[in-house]
Amino acid sequence: MPNEDKDKDIDKVEETISEGVSASVQIDEPKLQKEKKQKKEKNPTGQGLIYFLLLIIIAALVAAAYYYFQEQKNQQAMFKQQDNKLLMLGQKINDNDNKNKSRDEAIAKNNQQLQLAIANTDEAIKTSQQATELVNRTQRGWALAEVDYLLRMAHRRLEVARDVAGAIAALKGADSRIEELGDLKLFKIRKQLAKDIASLNAVKQADVNGVVLAVDQMLEHATELPFKSVQSNIQAKLENRTSDDAPEQTKPETDKTFVDSVIETVKQIGDIKIHQRSLNITDSGIQQKRVEQLLYNHLIALRLAALSYDQKSFTYELEQTNNLLTSYYETDNDRIKQLKESLSDYKEIQLSPILPELTKAWVMLQDEMSKPAYKVQQESK
């Protein structure tokens, strides 16, 4: 069998090869062991140096790490100290700011107190000057000051209160005080005062107090006034119509027929109905109360206009009150007639007459008082 023979031959070759390799390995093993021993004998000194260098490096690294760690701790401690110092400095700065604020407030208060003190000193100086002027004022100065006060009072009584009589009394008092001085330099002031007194006497002042009292009486009796009745108003309307139609020519009774009389009667009845629709009659109590309230309001407004010297409002309220009395109240009644006469008299009253100015004499007096004392003495000599 040729294949089996080939396999056997291959096996033999492999055995011979393996034997040769094992023999060569056995021969090379002693050499390798010798080389290893030689290397071992040489390596201990080199490894010791390496280990020593490694130890030195490790020690240096440890020392460097420890040094770095210590330095870092020192730096952290320094940073903490610096932070504490910064905090202390910040607190000191805040304290200084607070102290500065308190000082500024104290300075401001001191400035205010100084300003108040300066103002008080100025007022004290002014008052002392006025006191010295009053002490050193002569009899003539006192008299002129009294005249000045009287002239001011006359002006205020006339402008504010419209008191003509009070203003005349004040001007007369000033004139008599100047007369007591007997100074010819003040004669021009007396002349002006005489003109002012004459102009005030020419003013016709209305008796406002009398008007107000009369209106008060009207207010008290406003609810007692009689209203118009239907019969009286119809009669008045018919009388007005007959007076208006009087010029017309009417047919004589002899010429009238029955138809004409019927037509005339119907016309009269129609006229009466028309007039009844247009009458201002207060049939119910509510309407009477409204009219009385309206009359009361007009009288109150009339009173206020008189007290405030408002001529326009006074005239308007008089007209409204008169129209109200004519429209709703019995005009034949004596009390109504008296009220209407009083209202017509009040229309002629001038509540705010033109008042003269009282400043010329006062200005002349101020010029006289502004002259120095020595100049006045020289002029008097």
Helices and strands as residue ranges (DSSP letters): H 2-136, H 139-159, H 164-181, G 184-186, H 187-201, H 208-220, G 222-224, H 230-244, H 258-277, H 285-307, H 311-328, H 334-346, H 360-369, H 373-380
